[in-house]
């Protein structure tokens, strides 16, 4: 890939290549934008087919974090790290401690956390070399498992979407079809159950389905039937790209709101949802509870404060609907615009501040 061409196209600030021969560390830290604050984004460890694909993934994910953090109202920019290697056999203490030293060398421009292929234990090793890491063990002041908080955020965002679709944010009596009952979705389902929603669930893991049936009285259905089930809300909480040409014609739901990443196979599928009058709560906004939660660790973690911030997902979803109507664009595009407008406002504010400072200095001469 033409790295500088790609960086210029999407206005990336910095890419740091890290190598430590003794530990086997091969890492790429991509910092997309720090207008709002230090770049926050997790560390992914994966067996990439080529180095080029690793660079592409790091860059793509870093830009995504800029939008996610901005739309969530955080004073943080976007960044991401990928470590090339097999997370099942290539990890060692020296690798993550070396990685921590590279992060320390960035002097706070980038803050990391766990992601696919990395764990809390890995972040503890990073923490032994730098303070610029979140998601470490609770013994070090961390918030612990982020899944319950992420689930709560999805529930809150779903209420905002329900208000848009049905005129009320009450989920009592609403039929919610949940695809995938992992840790995040299970926490979300608990809140839905407590409010009186009717749950319809599916998962390739039958134990997860049985657990939801036992604890929440959920109705189980086959994997392929979840799209066409008679329901008010479809909640994708497993794999991405479940909103596509094959599934959209089957949907009977008036709302799509779930925890999965990259729910739209292509942007045009968001256009189709809009045309069909289906309210879509953009994934990277509604599932931002986890990053909101870990970001509070930077202040000295306070759960009550973090949960109140997670509740602002409701407001963010409402703003997206307002922008969608204002600009006559689908909600996925409105989410991007929300993030971009916030970044641009801050960029102009800082530019004005710097200009005023230069004028004062000039007059002083």
C-alpha positions in Angstrom: 0.0 0.0 0.0 1.0 3.6 -0.5 1.1 4.5 3.2 1.5 8.3 2.9 -1.2 8.5 0.2 -3.6 6.6 2.4 -2.7 8.7 5.5 -3.2 11.9 3.5 -6.6 10.8 2.1 -8.1 10.2 5.6 -5.9 12.7 7.4 -4.0 10.3 9.8 -1.6 12.0 12.1 0.9 9.3 12.9 1.8 5.6 12.3 4.4 4.0 14.6 6.1 0.7 13.7 7.4 -1.2 16.8 9.8 -4.1 16.7 11.5 -6.0 19.4 13.5 -9.0 18.1 14.0 -10.8 21.5 10.3 -11.0 22.3 9.0 -11.2 18.8 7.0 -8.0 19.0 5.8 -6.6 15.7 3.3 -3.9 16.3 1.7 -1.1 14.4 0.3 1.9 16.3 -2.0 4.1 14.2 -3.1 7.5 15.5 -5.8 9.0 13.4 -6.9 12.2 15.1 -6.1 13.9 18.5 -8.2 17.1 18.0 -10.4 16.1 21.0 -7.7 14.6 23.1 -5.3 11.7 23.3 -6.0 8.8 21.0 -7.7 5.9 22.8 -8.1 2.5 21.1 -7.4 -1.1 21.9 -4.7 -3.5 20.9 -5.6 -6.3 18.6 -3.4 -9.4 18.1 -4.0 -11.3 14.9 -2.3 -13.6 12.4 -2.4 -11.4 9.3 -1.7 -12.9 5.9 0.5 -10.0 5.0 2.1 -6.9 6.6 0.0 -4.8 4.3 -3.2 -6.2 5.7 -2.0 -5.5 9.2 -1.4 -1.8 8.3 -4.8 -1.6 6.6 -6.5 -3.0 9.7 -4.7 -0.7 12.1 -5.5 2.4 10.0 -9.2 1.4 9.5 -9.7 0.7 13.2 -8.0 3.8 14.3 -10.2 6.0 12.2 -13.3 4.1 13.5 -12.2 5.0 17.1 -12.0 8.7 16.2 -15.7 8.6 15.2 -16.7 6.4 18.1 -15.1 8.5 20.7 -16.3 11.8 19.2 -19.9 10.6 18.8 -19.8 9.4 22.4 -18.9 12.8 23.6 -15.5 11.8 24.9 -12.6 14.2 25.0 -10.5 11.6 23.2 -9.2 11.0 19.8 -8.9 7.8 17.9 -6.1 5.3 17.6 -5.5 1.5 17.4 -2.7 -1.0 17.6 -2.3 -4.3 15.9 0.3 -6.9 16.9 1.1 -9.4 14.3 1.1 -12.9 15.8 -0.9 -15.8 17.0 -2.5 -14.8 20.3 -2.7 -18.5 21.3 1.0 -19.3 21.1 3.1 -16.2 20.4 2.5 -14.2 23.6 5.1 -13.6 26.3 5.8 -11.2 29.1 8.7 -9.5 27.3 6.5 -8.8 24.3 3.9 -6.8 26.1 6.4 -5.0 28.3 8.3 -4.0 25.2 5.0 -2.8 23.8 4.4 -0.8 26.9 7.7 1.0 26.6 6.8 2.0 23.0 3.5 3.5 24.3 5.4 5.3 27.0 7.6 6.8 24.4 4.6 8.5 22.8 4.2 10.5 26.0 0.4 10.2 26.3 -0.6 10.7 22.7 -1.9 7.2 22.6 -3.8 5.2 25.3 -4.4 1.5 24.7 -6.8 -1.2 26.0 -7.6 -4.8 25.4 -9.2 -5.9 22.1 -9.5 -9.0 20.0 -6.7 -11.4 20.9 -5.5 -9.5 24.0 -6.6 -9.8 27.6 -6.7 -8.0 30.9 -3.5 -9.9 31.9 -1.8 -8.6 28.8 -2.8 -5.1 29.7 -1.4 -5.6 33.2 2.0 -6.3 31.6 1.7 -3.2 29.5 0.8 -1.3 32.7 4.1 -2.3 34.3 5.8 -0.1 31.7 3.3 2.8 31.2 0.3 4.5 32.7 -1.2 5.1 29.3 -3.4 1.9 29.3 -6.9 1.1 30.4 -8.8 -2.1 31.1 -6.2 -3.5 33.5 -7.1 -5.6 36.5 -9.4 -4.1 39.1 -6.6 -4.3 41.6 -4.9 -1.5 39.7 -8.0 0.7 39.8 -9.7 -0.7 36.6 -13.4 -0.9 36.0 -13.2 -4.6 35.4 -15.3 -6.5 32.8 -16.8 -3.9 30.5 -19.5 -6.2 29.1 -22.3 -5.3 31.6 -21.7 -1.6 31.0 -21.7 -2.0 27.3 -25.0 -4.0 27.6 -26.5 -1.2 29.6 -25.5 1.4 27.0 -27.2 -0.7 24.2 -30.3 -0.9 26.3 -30.3 2.9 26.9 -29.8 3.5 23.2 -32.5 1.1 22.3 -34.9 3.1 24.4 -34.1 6.3 22.4 -34.6 4.4 19.1 -38.0 3.1 20.5 -39.1 6.6 21.2 -38.3 7.6 17.6 -40.2 4.6 16.1 -43.1 4.3 18.5 -43.5 7.7 20.2 -42.5 6.3 23.6 -39.2 5.0 25.0 -41.0 2.4 27.1 -39.9 -1.1 26.2 -42.6 -2.8 28.3 -44.4 -5.4 26.1 -42.1 -4.8 23.2 -40.9 -7.9 21.4 -37.2 -7.8 21.0 -35.4 -10.4 18.8 -31.8 -10.8 20.0 -29.3 -12.4 17.7 -26.4 -13.7 19.8 -26.4 -14.0 23.6 -22.8 -13.3 24.6 -21.8 -11.4 27.7 -22.9 -8.0 26.4 -26.2 -9.2 25.0 -27.0 -11.1 28.2 -26.5 -8.0 30.3 -28.7 -6.1 27.8 -31.4 -8.8 28.1 -31.5 -8.5 31.8 -32.4 -4.8 31.6 -35.0 -5.5 28.9 -36.5 -8.3 31.0 -36.7 -6.1 34.1 -38.6 -3.5 32.1 -41.1 -6.1 30.8 -39.9 -6.7 27.2 -40.6 -10.0 25.5 -37.4 -11.6 24.5 -36.9 -13.8 21.4 -33.3 -15.2 21.2 -31.0 -17.2 19.1 -27.3 -18.2 19.2 -25.1 -21.0 17.9 -24.2 -21.6 21.5 -27.2 -23.6 22.8 -26.1 -23.1 26.4 -26.3 -19.4 26.1 -29.8 -19.7 24.6 -30.9 -22.0 27.4 -29.6 -19.6 30.0 -31.6 -16.7 28.5 -34.7 -19.0 28.5 -34.3 -20.0 32.1 -33.5 -16.5 33.5 -35.6 -14.3 31.3 -38.4 -16.5 30.0 -37.1 -15.9 26.5 -38.5 -17.6 23.4 -35.8 -19.6 21.5 -35.8 -19.7 17.7 -33.5 -21.1 15.1 -30.6 -19.0 13.8 -32.2 -18.4 10.3 -35.6 -17.6 11.7 -34.5 -14.6 13.8 -34.8 -12.2 10.8 -38.4 -13.0 9.9 -39.7 -13.3 13.4 -42.7 -11.0 14.3 -41.1 -8.5 16.5 -40.8 -4.7 17.2 -37.0 -4.5 17.5 -34.3 -6.6 15.9 -31.1 -6.5 18.0 -28.0 -7.9 16.2 -25.5 -8.8 18.9 -23.2 -11.4 17.3 -21.5 -11.1 13.9 -21.5 -8.0 11.7 -23.1 -7.6 8.3 -26.4 -9.1 9.2 -28.2 -6.2 7.6 -27.9 -7.1 3.9 -29.8 -7.8 0.7 -30.9 -11.2 2.0 -32.1 -10.2 5.5 -33.7 -6.8 5.0 -36.7 -8.1 3.0 -37.4 -10.5 5.9 -37.4 -7.9 8.7 -40.7 -7.2 10.4 -39.1 -5.0 13.1 -39.5 -1.3 13.1 -36.2 -0.8 14.9 -32.7 -2.2 14.5 -30.6 -1.6 17.6 -27.9 -4.0 18.9 -24.4 -4.4 20.2 -22.7 -6.0 17.1 -20.0 -4.0 15.2 -20.4 -3.3 11.5 -24.1 -4.3 11.3 -24.5 -3.0 7.8 -22.9 -5.1 5.1 -22.6 -1.9 3.0 -23.6 1.7 3.6 -26.4 1.3 1.0 -28.2 -1.1 3.3 -28.5 1.8 5.8 -30.1 3.7 2.9 -32.6 0.9 2.4 -33.5 0.8 6.0 -34.2 4.5 5.8 -36.4 4.1 2.8 -38.4 1.3 4.4 -39.0 3.4 7.5 -37.0 1.2 9.8 -35.2 3.1 12.6 -31.5 2.2 12.8 -29.4 3.1 15.8 -25.9 3.2 14.4 -23.7 0.5 15.9 -20.6 2.3 16.9 -22.7 4.8 18.9 -25.1 2.5 20.6 -22.3 0.1 21.6 -19.9 2.8 23.0 -20.7 2.0 26.6 -17.5 0.0 27.0 -15.1 2.7 25.7 -17.0 5.3 27.8 -16.5 3.1 30.8 -12.8 2.5 30.4 -12.2 6.2 29.6 -13.4 7.0 33.1 -10.3 5.1 34.4 -8.2 8.0 33.2 -9.9 10.2 35.8 -9.6 7.6 38.6 -12.5 5.2 38.1 -15.8 6.1 39.6 -18.6 3.7 38.6 -21.5 6.1 39.3 -19.9 8.8 37.2 -19.1 6.3 34.4 -22.7 5.0 34.3 -24.1 8.5 34.1 -21.9 9.1 31.1 -23.0 5.9 29.5 -26.6 7.1 29.9 -25.8 10.0 27.5 -25.9 7.4 24.7 -29.6 8.1 24.7 -28.9 11.8 23.9 -26.4 10.9 21.2 -28.9 8.6 19.5 -31.5 11.4 19.6 -29.0 13.9 18.1 -28.4 11.4 15.3 -32.1 11.3 14.5 -32.2 15.1 14.6 -29.3 15.4 12.1 -30.9 12.7 9.9 -34.0 14.7 9.6 -32.2 18.1 9.3 -30.0 17.0 6.5 -32.3 14.3 5.0 -29.6 11.6 5.3 -29.7 8.0 6.7 -28.8 7.6 10.4 -25.5 5.9 9.7 -24.4 9.0 7.8 -25.9 11.2 10.5 -23.7 9.5 13.1 -20.6 10.3 11.1 -21.7 13.9 10.7 -22.3 14.2 14.5 -18.7 13.1 15.1 -17.3 15.2 12.3 -19.1 18.3 13.4 -17.9 17.9 17.0 -14.3 17.5 15.8 -14.5 20.5 13.5 -16.0 22.7 16.1 -13.1 21.9 18.5 -10.6 22.3 15.7 -11.9 25.8 15.0 -12.0 26.7 18.7 -8.4 25.7 19.2 -7.3 27.5 16.0 -9.1 30.7 17.3 -7.4 30.3 20.7 -4.0 30.0 19.1 -4.6 32.9 16.8 -5.7 35.1 19.8 -2.6 34.1 21.7 -0.4 35.0 18.8 -2.1 38.4 18.5 -1.5 39.1 22.2 2.2 38.2 21.8 2.4 40.4 18.7 0.9 43.4 20.6 3.3 42.8 23.5 6.2 43.4 21.1 
